[in-house]
């Protein structure tokens, strides 16, 4: 068996041309199985060693094999992102008459761009590529750098970073409380690529078992640390705080149709006051009612009848946290062409207690790059807000009466670890309002939930996620799902509010521990290369 595996590894090292591209693409595509909802992370023990062998074989090319390595990385990334992000194409079918022709560009164009970061990582790895077991560490460091850049440049899109492969087994995921997503990414690549050395290196008389053994030890240590941390932090709840998440499962065409205003409000009000059990008295049982992102096909605070209906719904002492498009403050009679994507906190008298405006807007969804130029040639973003949404200016916890303050995140803001960092007051929980209805019944909402869960673990804060079509959930500060409402389901989710725990190492120091790991790895690799040359 081992001989056959070594023969397969050697074949991958030596292949060239379209076969090399096909192997890289297939390995990338299969790697998606490590992400939610499949969470089949052991598949990376097969696909990540392929990356090592592809870079090994690139050395036969010109310019020290850097261009050949980059092309292998590009094809690997393309396979990974096409199959991991196919669901983005669903958004272009919401208004098919306008946007369907762009669907192929979304399904292949975004992956084609994101694959450039994988290509860069492979090229960088090839530049410092050692000949021994240290090449696994080189790959881990360079891919972590590339993934971090993917999360930063051009507003960033760190969706399905490789570190999420270690986020599905909850004990493994606890390591994020120490090193965050980027530290997990480094560990995931180093661990899962290590069998490349065992299979390919044994024939050279080296000690090929060192790297896989070290990887196994690290994985066991992560599991042990996670199990201990989970046992030390059982789910505790905030006294006298009860939540109700309303998941309307509303179709996108209704959410943008002003004529559906009355029907939308009726649905929200009826559903919010629905009894959830034999002893339930509806919304009167809860302190905080939560509605999802951009809940209305109108400007909420400019519709007195809608605000009056909300006030009539809420019993004394209960507040509503809801998403809504918000009009900017303009003189009366001014035509409104731009708006904010916002969160309101509204009390039982219909008063707006606080507002948060989304900071991290979605390219092509909420704004267009070079907005004015692209609108002049006929393009518009999916939300059809002329001029694009207006970004907010600051994120701070929302104060709530008789409850801990909540850090607001709208939609995909939850996938950016750095967006969670706050200065000053530490919130008691994170509230994430989203509308994954753009993406239908697909893998996208499962991936979104998995990423929100890692934010809870990184920060030691509970996360409450209200989604239009699902998946709505309440998670405790170590990532346990306390309550959940499935995808494509209409209903309400009642839950207590988990308490926070002490700030984690990651909450205190951010990405510094991960940067130290990557920096130390690069120094180690460069020293190994220098020693081999002597």
C-alpha angles and dihedrals in degrees: 000000000000090000091055091049091050090050090052090050092050090049090054091048092052103039119104140182122019093350090060091049091047093051091049092047093048093048090051093048093050091049089068087074087074089066129077134317092024097039090186092153095164088072087077089067084070102035102040095056086058088065090057093049092047091054090045090055094045089074089081090067131083127283094028090307095287096129092045091049090049091053091050089050091049093054092045090051093045092055091046096050099039092056095034096049103031089116092072086077090068090071090065091060095059088083097018095170090062105029111020092097089062094055096093090050090054095046094048105017098061093045089048088057096042091049088066088073092054089048090052091050093052092047092049090048091051090053091060097027113148123200099235139055090300089079089078089058090047090054092047093051095045095046090049090053091048093047092048090052089050087057093051114034122088091004090314134251111208094169114152094003108186091252090072088075086076093046100074098066096067096214091054091047092061089077086074087074086068106035107010128218095317093051088050089050092055092048094046093054094044093048100043096040093051096090087068088075094047095052100036101033104050093081090061095062095245124129096265093170093069096081097045091044091051090047091051091050091051092048092050090047090051091050092048093047090048094048091050093047092049091050091050094052112049114177111278124181137218110253118249096004119120124178132204119192115197114209108186098179088217120179116242096239089060092050091059098041113096091193087064090061096111094045092048093050092046091052093048095047095046094046094045091056095044116128111247097196145356092284096040123115095188122240091355087076095063140069098201125037115192127199124187133256121302090357099176139056088224143045100281101207091047091060107075093185092056092049090049091052090051091049090050091050097051118078118218111287094023123111132195122224107196141162118236141158107254126208117226119247104268134156115275113276095024114137111245113224101156134041146178126252098227150172120225129197108207127183132212092272092056093254119146105233098182143349135210122194117205112256104188106057124195115250112237089005101063101007141009125232106249087013100188095046094047092048090051091057092048106267124133134178121252094259090054094222103153110233091015130260119306113244119232123241107223142017117213134151116281112235113230128192113250093356139079116274117265129222107226123224124173120208115306094008082094092070094063111083093196091055090067094060113106133187121223117356117045110223123231094228145351120249114201116189114189144163110214089164087104089073104048123208097337141118092271099085091047090053090047092053092048091054093048088051091056090054088059091053094044093053103029089236129127115244124215112194122191114187131181096227098010171257094139114171147159115223129188122229094270094049103262113148105237096179134358141183115204131241117280094012128129114216151087128277117209119196146150118248114252116227124245124247131216115299111276126233088258092050089054101041106020116198095348095100091050091048090052090051093051093043092050090048092053092049090049092050094047092049090050091051091050092048092050091054093058 
